[in-house]
Amino acid sequence: MAQQRSRRLRKKLHIEEFQELGFSVSWRFAEGTSVETIDATLDKFVDDVIDPAGLAFEGSGYLHWEGLICLQKTGHCTDAHRELVAAWLKAQQLQDVKVSELFDIWWELPENLLS
């Protein structure tokens, strides 16, 4: 039996109309890539893709990067967002570009992003 929850509780739990879908992304820079090149590429990633599309990126790495992408506001990322991110990363000649399927960023976070 479905449980009726108030709007306030649904918002706190990030469920129903407050559910947020995002996706994970990972890529590698070529061995020997300088820190300056990595920094410039990440700045360009944010300036060219993340901010203009209203996305947010949380990630870390050095030569191998992993992270989470979601919207800057409550809502659902789309397959178009996934394709935009993947195409941009591949156009930069980054290696092993992987973009996951969409998932609920509050309740279905993949194991590789939990640590």
Contacts in CASP RR format, 6 or more apart in sequence:
PFRMAT RR
TARGET T0000
AUTHOR 0000-0000-0000
METHOD contacts of the structure
MODEL  1
MAQQRSRRLRKKLHIEEFQELGFSVSWRFAEGTSVETIDATLDKFVDDVI
DPAGLAFEGSGYLHWEGLICLQKTGHCTDAHRELVAAWLKAQQLQDVKVS
ELFDIWWELPENLLS
5 13 0 8 1.000
5 15 0 8 1.000
5 16 0 8 1.000
10 16 0 8 1.000
10 17 0 8 1.000
10 18 0 8 1.000
11 18 0 8 1.000
13 106 0 8 1.000
14 20 0 8 1.000
14 104 0 8 1.000
14 106 0 8 1.000
14 107 0 8 1.000
18 74 0 8 1.000
19 75 0 8 1.000
19 76 0 8 1.000
19 104 0 8 1.000
19 106 0 8 1.000
20 70 0 8 1.000
20 71 0 8 1.000
20 74 0 8 1.000
20 75 0 8 1.000
20 76 0 8 1.000
20 104 0 8 1.000
20 105 0 8 1.000
20 106 0 8 1.000
21 70 0 8 1.000
21 75 0 8 1.000
21 76 0 8 1.000
21 77 0 8 1.000
21 102 0 8 1.000
21 103 0 8 1.000
21 104 0 8 1.000
21 105 0 8 1.000
22 68 0 8 1.000
22 69 0 8 1.000
22 70 0 8 1.000
22 71 0 8 1.000
22 76 0 8 1.000
22 77 0 8 1.000
22 81 0 8 1.000
22 102 0 8 1.000
22 103 0 8 1.000
22 104 0 8 1.000
22 105 0 8 1.000
23 68 0 8 1.000
23 69 0 8 1.000
23 77 0 8 1.000
23 81 0 8 1.000
23 82 0 8 1.000
23 85 0 8 1.000
23 99 0 8 1.000
23 100 0 8 1.000
23 101 0 8 1.000
23 102 0 8 1.000
23 103 0 8 1.000
24 66 0 8 1.000
24 67 0 8 1.000
24 68 0 8 1.000
24 69 0 8 1.000
24 98 0 8 1.000
24 99 0 8 1.000
24 100 0 8 1.000
24 103 0 8 1.000
24 110 0 8 1.000
24 112 0 8 1.000
24 113 0 8 1.000
25 57 0 8 1.000
25 65 0 8 1.000
25 66 0 8 1.000
25 67 0 8 1.000
25 68 0 8 1.000
25 69 0 8 1.000
25 85 0 8 1.000
25 86 0 8 1.000
25 89 0 8 1.000
25 97 0 8 1.000
25 98 0 8 1.000
25 99 0 8 1.000
25 100 0 8 1.000
26 64 0 8 1.000
26 65 0 8 1.000
26 66 0 8 1.000
26 67 0 8 1.000
26 96 0 8 1.000
26 97 0 8 1.000
26 98 0 8 1.000
26 112 0 8 1.000
27 64 0 8 1.000
27 65 0 8 1.000
27 89 0 8 1.000
27 94 0 8 1.000
27 95 0 8 1.000
27 96 0 8 1.000
27 97 0 8 1.000
27 98 0 8 1.000
28 63 0 8 1.000
28 64 0 8 1.000
28 65 0 8 1.000
28 94 0 8 1.000
28 95 0 8 1.000
28 96 0 8 1.000
29 37 0 8 1.000
29 38 0 8 1.000
29 41 0 8 1.000
29 63 0 8 1.000
29 64 0 8 1.000
29 65 0 8 1.000
29 94 0 8 1.000
29 95 0 8 1.000
30 63 0 8 1.000
30 93 0 8 1.000
30 95 0 8 1.000
31 63 0 8 1.000
32 63 0 8 1.000
33 63 0 8 1.000
38 62 0 8 1.000
38 63 0 8 1.000
41 92 0 8 1.000
41 94 0 8 1.000
44 92 0 8 1.000
45 57 0 8 1.000
45 88 0 8 1.000
45 89 0 8 1.000
45 92 0 8 1.000
46 57 0 8 1.000
48 88 0 8 1.000
49 55 0 8 1.000
49 84 0 8 1.000
49 85 0 8 1.000
49 88 0 8 1.000
50 56 0 8 1.000
50 57 0 8 1.000
50 69 0 8 1.000
53 81 0 8 1.000
53 84 0 8 1.000
54 71 0 8 1.000
54 72 0 8 1.000
54 73 0 8 1.000
55 69 0 8 1.000
55 70 0 8 1.000
55 71 0 8 1.000
55 72 0 8 1.000
55 77 0 8 1.000
55 81 0 8 1.000
55 85 0 8 1.000
56 69 0 8 1.000
56 70 0 8 1.000
56 71 0 8 1.000
56 72 0 8 1.000
57 67 0 8 1.000
57 68 0 8 1.000
57 69 0 8 1.000
58 67 0 8 1.000
58 68 0 8 1.000
59 65 0 8 1.000
59 66 0 8 1.000
59 67 0 8 1.000
59 68 0 8 1.000
60 66 0 8 1.000
60 67 0 8 1.000
66 112 0 8 1.000
66 113 0 8 1.000
67 113 0 8 1.000
68 105 0 8 1.000
68 109 0 8 1.000
68 113 0 8 1.000
69 77 0 8 1.000
69 81 0 8 1.000
69 85 0 8 1.000
70 77 0 8 1.000
70 105 0 8 1.000
71 77 0 8 1.000
76 102 0 8 1.000
77 102 0 8 1.000
78 102 0 8 1.000
79 102 0 8 1.000
82 99 0 8 1.000
82 102 0 8 1.000
85 99 0 8 1.000
86 97 0 8 1.000
86 99 0 8 1.000
89 97 0 8 1.000
90 97 0 8 1.000
100 110 0 8 1.000
103 109 0 8 1.000
103 110 0 8 1.000
END
